[in-house]
Amino acid sequence: MNLVYVVKRFPKFSETFVLHEIEELGAQGDRVTVCSLERPHPDEPTHEGAEPVVAATLYLPTGFRRLLALLVASLGTLALVPRRAWPSFGWSLSWAARERRLEHVRRFGEAAYLRTRLPADTEHIHAHFAHGPASVALLLSRLTGRPFSFTGHAKDIFQVVGPELLGAKGREASLVVTVSDYTREHVARTFDAAERDKIVVVRNGIDRRRFSAREREPAGDPLLLSVSRLVRKKGLDTLLEACAELRARGYEPRCEVIGEGPLRPKLEEQARVLGVADRVAFVGSRGDSEVRRAYERATIFVLPCRRTPKGDQDGLPVSIVEAMVVGVPVVTTPVSGIPEVVLDGESGLLVPPDDSAALAGALETLLLQPELRTRLAAGGWEVAKDYDLAACVAGLRTLFLNPPVAA
């Protein structure tokens, strides 16, 4: 197939699942044109091997040139394809008025700009994330007559896009993808009953060329590992409190946190205040190969996710499944789609969110019981072996070609 992918910012270092999906589509014979609404940050690292995809990505202009280009494209589109353009512009104006957000009008300009730059033989348009990218994909679909779909992940469907707008996008999409049963149920509640068959779960698969089962647990001092963005929903403050509790109980495991985010200064200060800064290392973002080596060194993988007061939560963190594929026992929380892969006592341990004492207790149990670590790692691998990137993308390709028919 000849596909167009619309994303907000590409490449984004914390969204490796988007890059891996696009790479695998190419490996399976599709041509993918990536349209990125924003350029990557100047200091943002790029995953190894991503250069060919980045080089072929369509970017919108920046600065004043962007405003001028979107205005010219909008006027040209309204003049040249009025039967498609004016209803699309009206859709954007309607949502701008309802939500009092001019962003919806800008989305029309972005779609108008991309309309003449898409390959002429484009067969399907897909967006990652239900907010801006899905709006642009919907408008591109209207302007070009090509079908569109989108994948909803976490914050975009839980917090950013309201139920009415999410349902409106779903009515026009040929397919709506979610990454867990939990997120599918959430999206389904915003859809008319006749549209719910469009919603299909396609897991974020793990590339077995990058991540595979390790031969054995590492020897030496225990290492607690967490891989995540440094944002509130990941619960890393609870992890630091648990590290302090473990120290009070006489345990001194090292803790390594891979990832970046706005909470890093606050978390580093918290570690100092709790007296565990000498045992906790915030190492920043790392590429796939370095993350893989970190899993090799880890005794336990920890990610105490939470649902924030504003409703933000994960869909299903990819790093949990990566750890399970490698064979690292997991301690996490029963939030969103996590219990779909982490079955308490079988493929990991679950503790309540925001409960540092319970988290410390679960970590202590695993530190004391190597046989339990081995059993949970084996159980985790059995669950995660079905999260194969090639198989998941093959299923997605089938859905692009033959989307489910609404009731």
C-alpha positions as a Python dict, from the first residue, in 0.01 Angstrom:
ca = {
    (1, 'M'): (0, 0, 0),
    (2, 'N'): (94, 365, -38),
    (3, 'L'): (29, 515, 303),
    (4, 'V'): (45, 863, 456),
    (5, 'Y'): (114, 891, 829),
    (6, 'V'): (26, 1217, 1006),
    (7, 'V'): (202, 1280, 1337),
    (8, 'K'): (251, 1583, 1558),
    (9, 'R'): (630, 1575, 1583),
    (10, 'F'): (861, 1330, 1416),
    (11, 'P'): (1083, 1180, 1524),
    (12, 'K'): (998, 1212, 1892),
    (13, 'F'): (1246, 1021, 2104),
    (14, 'S'): (987, 898, 2354),
    (15, 'E'): (758, 766, 2078),
    (16, 'T'): (971, 484, 1943),
    (17, 'F'): (656, 282, 1874),
    (18, 'V'): (565, 522, 1590),
    (19, 'L'): (908, 494, 1430),
    (20, 'H'): (918, 115, 1465),
    (21, 'E'): (570, 79, 1315),
    (22, 'I'): (665, 289, 1013),
    (23, 'E'): (991, 98, 965),
    (24, 'E'): (809, -236, 983),
    (25, 'L'): (546, -122, 732),
    (26, 'G'): (832, -48, 494),
    (27, 'A'): (987, -388, 564),
    (28, 'Q'): (656, -552, 476),
    (29, 'G'): (641, -378, 140),
    (30, 'D'): (445, -58, 200),
    (31, 'R'): (556, 292, 111),
    (32, 'V'): (495, 534, 397),
    (33, 'T'): (507, 912, 360),
    (34, 'V'): (534, 1077, 703),
    (35, 'C'): (377, 1422, 746),
    (36, 'S'): (499, 1589, 1064),
    (37, 'L'): (310, 1895, 1186),
    (38, 'E'): (614, 2009, 1386),
    (39, 'R'): (987, 1970, 1347),
    (40, 'P'): (1185, 1779, 1611),
    (41, 'H'): (1343, 1988, 1884),
    (42, 'P'): (1694, 2106, 1791),
    (43, 'D'): (1854, 1916, 2080),
    (44, 'E'): (1634, 1606, 2049),
    (45, 'P'): (1831, 1286, 1983),
    (46, 'T'): (1734, 1049, 1703),
    (47, 'H'): (1716, 673, 1734),
    (48, 'E'): (1979, 484, 1543),
    (49, 'G'): (1863, 381, 1197),
    (50, 'A'): (1590, 645, 1176),
    (51, 'E'): (1772, 869, 929),
    (52, 'P'): (1614, 733, 606),
    (53, 'V'): (1260, 783, 741),
    (54, 'V'): (1344, 1130, 874),
    (55, 'A'): (1503, 1234, 545),
    (56, 'A'): (1183, 1154, 355),
    (57, 'T'): (947, 1322, 605),
    (58, 'L'): (727, 1615, 495),
    (59, 'Y'): (750, 1903, 741),
    (60, 'L'): (536, 2214, 757),
    (61, 'P'): (718, 2548, 750),
    (62, 'T'): (808, 2721, 1076),
    (63, 'G'): (783, 3077, 1206),
    (64, 'F'): (623, 3350, 995),
    (65, 'R'): (661, 3137, 681),
    (66, 'R'): (424, 2885, 836),
    (67, 'L'): (146, 3140, 887),
    (68, 'L'): (182, 3270, 533),
    (69, 'A'): (200, 2920, 380),
    (70, 'L'): (-111, 2799, 565),
    (71, 'L'): (-305, 3111, 464),
    (72, 'V'): (-210, 3077, 97),
    (73, 'A'): (-285, 2704, 100),
    (74, 'S'): (-623, 2759, 265),
    (75, 'L'): (-732, 3024, 15),
    (76, 'G'): (-607, 2819, -277),
    (77, 'T'): (-785, 2506, -159),
    (78, 'L'): (-1113, 2691, -103),
    (79, 'A'): (-1088, 2831, -456),
    (80, 'L'): (-969, 2520, -640),
    (81, 'V'): (-1170, 2242, -474),
    (82, 'P'): (-1467, 2431, -328),
    (83, 'R'): (-1702, 2132, -305),
    (84, 'R'): (-1461, 1950, -76),
    (85, 'A'): (-1296, 2250, 90),
    (86, 'W'): (-1588, 2460, 210),
    (87, 'P'): (-1762, 2181, 408),
    (88, 'S'): (-1423, 2091, 556),
    (89, 'F'): (-1357, 2452, 651),
    (90, 'G'): (-1705, 2466, 801),
    (91, 'W'): (-1626, 2159, 1012),
    (92, 'S'): (-1317, 2332, 1148),
    (93, 'L'): (-1504, 2658, 1214),
    (94, 'S'): (-1781, 2470, 1391),
    (95, 'W'): (-1542, 2300, 1634),
    (96, 'A'): (-1344, 2621, 1682),
    (97, 'A'): (-1667, 2792, 1791),
    (98, 'R'): (-1783, 2503, 2009),
    (99, 'E'): (-1453, 2467, 2192),
    (100, 'R'): (-1336, 2829, 2159),
    (101, 'R'): (-1006, 2710, 2016),
    (102, 'L'): (-862, 2856, 1696),
    (103, 'E'): (-643, 2549, 1671),
    (104, 'H'): (-922, 2381, 1472),
    (105, 'V'): (-896, 2648, 1202),
    (106, 'R'): (-520, 2601, 1191),
    (107, 'R'): (-573, 2230, 1132),
    (108, 'F'): (-762, 2313, 813),
    (109, 'G'): (-466, 2521, 696),
    (110, 'E'): (-226, 2237, 771),
    (111, 'A'): (-439, 1991, 579),
    (112, 'A'): (-468, 2235, 288),
    (113, 'Y'): (-90, 2276, 282),
    (114, 'L'): (-33, 1899, 279),
    (115, 'R'): (-306, 1827, 23),
    (116, 'T'): (-93, 1916, -279),
    (117, 'R'): (221, 1756, -137),
    (118, 'L'): (92, 1404, -82),
    (119, 'P'): (191, 1135, -332),
    (120, 'A'): (-70, 1117, -606),
    (121, 'D'): (-113, 742, -550),
    (122, 'T'): (-186, 770, -176),
    (123, 'E'): (-432, 496, -78),
    (124, 'H'): (-484, 551, 294),
    (125, 'I'): (-415, 820, 554),
    (126, 'H'): (-340, 724, 914),
    (127, 'A'): (-272, 945, 1215),
    (128, 'H'): (-104, 866, 1543),
    (129, 'F'): (-287, 1032, 1833),
    (130, 'A'): (-646, 1148, 1837),
    (131, 'H'): (-592, 1522, 1877),
    (132, 'G'): (-424, 1745, 1614),
    (133, 'P'): (-288, 1468, 1388),
    (134, 'A'): (-629, 1297, 1367),
    (135, 'S'): (-797, 1630, 1286),
    (136, 'V'): (-552, 1693, 1002),
    (137, 'A'): (-596, 1335, 875),
    (138, 'L'): (-975, 1376, 879),
    (139, 'L'): (-954, 1702, 685),
    (140, 'L'): (-705, 1553, 439),
    (141, 'S'): (-948, 1268, 387),
    (142, 'R'): (-1225, 1513, 309),
    (143, 'L'): (-1004, 1716, 75),
    (144, 'T'): (-860, 1418, -116),
    (145, 'G'): (-1133, 1155, -95),
    (146, 'R'): (-890, 902, 56),
    (147, 'P'): (-1000, 701, 363),
    (148, 'F'): (-840, 781, 698),
    (149, 'S'): (-791, 618, 1035),
    (150, 'F'): (-618, 705, 1361),
    (151, 'T'): (-461, 541, 1664),
    (152, 'G'): (-563, 672, 2006),
    (153, 'H'): (-308, 620, 2279),
    (154, 'A'): (-339, 778, 2624),
    (155, 'K'): (-346, 1149, 2711),
    (156, 'D'): (-494, 1230, 2371),
    (157, 'I'): (-808, 1023, 2436),
    (158, 'F'): (-828, 1055, 2815),
    (159, 'Q'): (-765, 1427, 2854),
    (160, 'V'): (-705, 1630, 2537),
    (161, 'V'): (-992, 1535, 2305),
    (162, 'G'): (-1340, 1558, 2455),
    (163, 'P'): (-1595, 1280, 2407),
    (164, 'E'): (-1804, 1469, 2149),
    (165, 'L'): (-1508, 1552, 1926),
    (166, 'L'): (-1363, 1202, 1963),
    (167, 'G'): (-1696, 1057, 1855),
    (168, 'A'): (-1718, 1300, 1562),
    (169, 'K'): (-1377, 1190, 1436),
    (170, 'G'): (-1475, 827, 1479),
    (171, 'R'): (-1785, 870, 1266),
    (172, 'E'): (-1574, 975, 967),
    (173, 'A'): (-1284, 734, 1019),
    (174, 'S'): (-1279, 399, 840),
    (175, 'L'): (-1090, 250, 1135),
    (176, 'V'): (-1000, 353, 1490),
    (177, 'V'): (-708, 176, 1656),
    (178, 'T'): (-643, 151, 2029),
    (179, 'V'): (-346, -11, 2203),
    (180, 'S'): (-532, -196, 2481),
    (181, 'D'): (-874, -333, 2566),
    (182, 'Y'): (-902, -67, 2836),
    (183, 'T'): (-853, 219, 2590),
    (184, 'R'): (-1090, 54, 2343),
    (185, 'E'): (-1364, 51, 2606),
    (186, 'H'): (-1297, 418, 2682),
    (187, 'V'): (-1319, 520, 2316),
    (188, 'A'): (-1627, 304, 2260),
    (189, 'R'): (-1816, 503, 2524),
    (190, 'T'): (-1779, 815, 2307),
    (191, 'F'): (-1905, 646, 1989),
    (192, 'D'): (-2256, 576, 1868),
    (193, 'A'): (-2339, 207, 1904),
    (194, 'A'): (-2338, 163, 1526),
    (195, 'E'): (-1979, 291, 1501),
    (196, 'R'): (-1816, 80, 1771),
    (197, 'D'): (-1722, -207, 1543),
    (198, 'K'): (-1470, 31, 1384),
    (199, 'I'): (-1263, 26, 1702),
    (200, 'V'): (-994, -241, 1692),
    (201, 'V'): (-711, -320, 1936),
    (202, 'V'): (-369, -340, 1775),
    (203, 'R'): (-92, -373, 2033),
    (204, 'N'): (232, -179, 2020),
    (205, 'G'): (451, -470, 1919),
    (206, 'I'): (811, -520, 2026),
    (207, 'D'): (1083, -553, 1763),
    (208, 'R'): (1244, -890, 1836),
    (209, 'R'): (1554, -782, 1643),
    (210, 'R'): (1613, -518, 1909),
    (211, 'F'): (1469, -691, 2216),
    (212, 'S'): (1497, -1063, 2288),
    (213, 'A'): (1512, -1288, 2593),
    (214, 'R'): (1830, -1267, 2798),
    (215, 'E'): (2007, -1586, 2896),
    (216, 'R'): (2016, -1531, 3271),
    (217, 'E'): (1961, -1280, 3549),
    (218, 'P'): (2266, -1062, 3610),
    (219, 'A'): (2489, -1120, 3911),
    (220, 'G'): (2612, -851, 4147),
    (221, 'D'): (2434, -569, 4328),
    (222, 'P'): (2059, -558, 4257),
    (223, 'L'): (1945, -295, 4006),
    (224, 'L'): (1595, -149, 3992),
    (225, 'L'): (1524, -12, 3645),
    (226, 'S'): (1255, 225, 3519),
    (227, 'V'): (1218, 342, 3159),
    (228, 'S'): (967, 620, 3106),
    (229, 'R'): (904, 986, 3041),
    (230, 'L'): (952, 1191, 3355),
    (231, 'V'): (591, 1299, 3389),
    (232, 'R'): (341, 1272, 3672),
    (233, 'K'): (140, 975, 3543),
    (234, 'K'): (448, 749, 3559),
    (235, 'G'): (455, 767, 3942),
    (236, 'L'): (832, 802, 3971),
    (237, 'D'): (796, 1006, 4289),
    (238, 'T'): (642, 695, 4445),
    (239, 'L'): (942, 493, 4327),
    (240, 'L'): (1179, 735, 4502),
    (241, 'E'): (977, 709, 4823),
    (242, 'A'): (995, 329, 4796),
    (243, 'C'): (1373, 350, 4754),
    (244, 'A'): (1392, 551, 5077),
    (245, 'E'): (1170, 294, 5249),
    (246, 'L'): (1394, 11, 5129),
    (247, 'R'): (1700, 192, 5267),
    (248, 'A'): (1522, 229, 5602),
    (249, 'R'): (1465, -148, 5597),
    (250, 'G'): (1833, -214, 5537),
    (251, 'Y'): (1838, -265, 5161),
    (252, 'E'): (2064, -70, 4925),
    (253, 'P'): (1964, -156, 4567),
    (254, 'R'): (2075, 78, 4290),
    (255, 'C'): (1800, 244, 4089),
    (256, 'E'): (1838, 369, 3731),
    (257, 'V'): (1577, 583, 3556),
    (258, 'I'): (1603, 612, 3177),
    (259, 'G'): (1407, 894, 3015),
    (260, 'E'): (1358, 1267, 3008),
    (261, 'G'): (1072, 1498, 3094),
    (262, 'P'): (966, 1815, 3272),
    (263, 'L'): (975, 1657, 3620),
    (264, 'R'): (1345, 1570, 3614),
    (265, 'P'): (1466, 1864, 3834),
    (266, 'K'): (1186, 1802, 4084),
    (267, 'L'): (1256, 1429, 4100),
    (268, 'E'): (1631, 1483, 4142),
    (269, 'E'): (1560, 1724, 4428),
    (270, 'Q'): (1321, 1472, 4584),
    (271, 'A'): (1592, 1206, 4572),
    (272, 'R'): (1829, 1442, 4754),
    (273, 'V'): (1570, 1527, 5020),
    (274, 'L'): (1490, 1157, 5075),
    (275, 'G'): (1858, 1074, 5107),
    (276, 'V'): (1872, 832, 4814),
    (277, 'A'): (2044, 1046, 4550),
    (278, 'D'): (2359, 834, 4587),
    (279, 'R'): (2164, 523, 4483),
    (280, 'V'): (1936, 670, 4215),
    (281, 'A'): (2070, 768, 3872),
    (282, 'F'): (1867, 974, 3626),
    (283, 'V'): (2053, 898, 3304),
    (284, 'G'): (1834, 1077, 3049),
    (285, 'S'): (1714, 948, 2714),
    (286, 'R'): (1886, 647, 2562),
    (287, 'G'): (1864, 470, 2226),
    (288, 'D'): (1726, 121, 2177),
    (289, 'S'): (2062, -53, 2208),
    (290, 'E'): (2142, 119, 2537),
    (291, 'V'): (1794, 50, 2674),
    (292, 'R'): (1839, -316, 2576),
    (293, 'R'): (2167, -330, 2769),
    (294, 'A'): (1995, -172, 3069),
    (295, 'Y'): (1733, -449, 3068),
    (296, 'E'): (2022, -699, 3062),
    (297, 'R'): (2160, -544, 3384),
    (298, 'A'): (1827, -508, 3565),
    (299, 'T'): (1715, -725, 3855),
    (300, 'I'): (1362, -578, 3863),
    (301, 'F'): (1173, -341, 3632),
    (302, 'V'): (956, -88, 3820),
    (303, 'L'): (692, 151, 3687),
    (304, 'P'): (433, 263, 3947),
    (305, 'C'): (189, 434, 3707),
    (306, 'R'): (-108, 639, 3827),
    (307, 'R'): (-413, 819, 3695),
    (308, 'T'): (-368, 1192, 3751),
    (309, 'P'): (-645, 1415, 3893),
    (310, 'K'): (-697, 1555, 3541),
    (311, 'G'): (-752, 1207, 3401),
    (312, 'D'): (-419, 1150, 3229),
    (313, 'Q'): (-298, 789, 3236),
    (314, 'D'): (-112, 543, 3021),
    (315, 'G'): (-272, 320, 2761),
    (316, 'L'): (-18, 44, 2808),
    (317, 'P'): (348, 145, 2857),
    (318, 'V'): (569, -13, 2591),
    (319, 'S'): (860, -36, 2834),
    (320, 'I'): (670, -283, 3052),
    (321, 'V'): (631, -521, 2760),
    (322, 'E'): (994, -468, 2654),
    (323, 'A'): (1109, -568, 3002),
    (324, 'M'): (888, -877, 2993),
    (325, 'V'): (1019, -978, 2650),
    (326, 'V'): (1378, -955, 2778),
    (327, 'G'): (1288, -1153, 3091),
    (328, 'V'): (1298, -890, 3366),
    (329, 'P'): (1040, -938, 3645),
    (330, 'V'): (800, -642, 3659),
    (331, 'V'): (646, -450, 3950),
    (332, 'T'): (381, -200, 3848),
    (333, 'T'): (23, -87, 3920),
    (334, 'P'): (-321, -199, 3794),
    (335, 'V'): (-380, 118, 3593),
    (336, 'S'): (-544, 133, 3248),
    (337, 'G'): (-429, -153, 3022),
    (338, 'I'): (-147, -277, 3245),
    (339, 'P'): (-345, -567, 3404),
    (340, 'E'): (-397, -702, 3051),
    (341, 'V'): (-32, -809, 3049),
    (342, 'V'): (76, -807, 3414),
    (343, 'L'): (-123, -1066, 3605),
    (344, 'D'): (-47, -1032, 3974),
    (345, 'G'): (164, -1322, 4095),
    (346, 'E'): (185, -1477, 3747),
    (347, 'S'): (357, -1236, 3507),
    (348, 'G'): (456, -967, 3756),
    (349, 'L'): (349, -801, 4078),
    (350, 'L'): (80, -532, 4104),
    (351, 'V'): (61, -279, 4387),
    (352, 'P'): (-182, 10, 4439),
    (353, 'P'): (-76, 340, 4279),
    (354, 'D'): (65, 610, 4511),
    (355, 'D'): (143, 351, 4781),
    (356, 'S'): (518, 363, 4841),
    (357, 'A'): (500, 120, 5134),
    (358, 'A'): (327, -144, 4922),
    (359, 'L'): (576, -83, 4640),
    (360, 'A'): (870, -119, 4878),
    (361, 'G'): (716, -437, 5015),
    (362, 'A'): (681, -592, 4670),
    (363, 'L'): (1038, -496, 4581),
    (364, 'E'): (1166, -639, 4910),
    (365, 'T'): (983, -965, 4841),
    (366, 'L'): (1145, -996, 4499),
    (367, 'L'): (1488, -899, 4626),
    (368, 'L'): (1466, -1178, 4885),
    (369, 'Q'): (1322, -1447, 4656),
    (370, 'P'): (1525, -1521, 4343),
    (371, 'E'): (1302, -1816, 4262),
    (372, 'L'): (1000, -1582, 4253),
    (373, 'R'): (1187, -1347, 4022),
    (374, 'T'): (1258, -1640, 3790),
    (375, 'R'): (897, -1754, 3792),
    (376, 'L'): (754, -1408, 3725),
    (377, 'A'): (1009, -1343, 3449),
    (378, 'A'): (905, -1668, 3279),
    (379, 'G'): (537, -1578, 3316),
    (380, 'G'): (598, -1233, 3177),
    (381, 'W'): (781, -1372, 2876),
    (382, 'E'): (492, -1608, 2801),
    (383, 'V'): (248, -1315, 2792),
    (384, 'A'): (477, -1076, 2604),
    (385, 'K'): (578, -1321, 2331),
    (386, 'D'): (250, -1237, 2155),
    (387, 'Y'): (353, -871, 2131),
    (388, 'D'): (558, -919, 1817),
    (389, 'L'): (603, -607, 1602),
    (390, 'A'): (593, -789, 1269),
    (391, 'A'): (268, -970, 1355),
    (392, 'C'): (104, -657, 1498),
    (393, 'V'): (191, -451, 1190),
    (394, 'A'): (74, -728, 958),
    (395, 'G'): (-261, -714, 1135),
    (396, 'L'): (-271, -336, 1099),
    (397, 'R'): (-199, -359, 726),
    (398, 'T'): (-490, -600, 686),
    (399, 'L'): (-718, -353, 862),
    (400, 'F'): (-605, -68, 636),
    (401, 'L'): (-696, -278, 333),
    (402, 'N'): (-1017, -424, 480),
    (403, 'P'): (-1146, -199, 759),
    (404, 'P'): (-1427, -335, 978),
    (405, 'V'): (-1775, -246, 861),
    (406, 'A'): (-1982, -43, 1106),
    (407, 'A'): (-2308, -205, 1218),
}
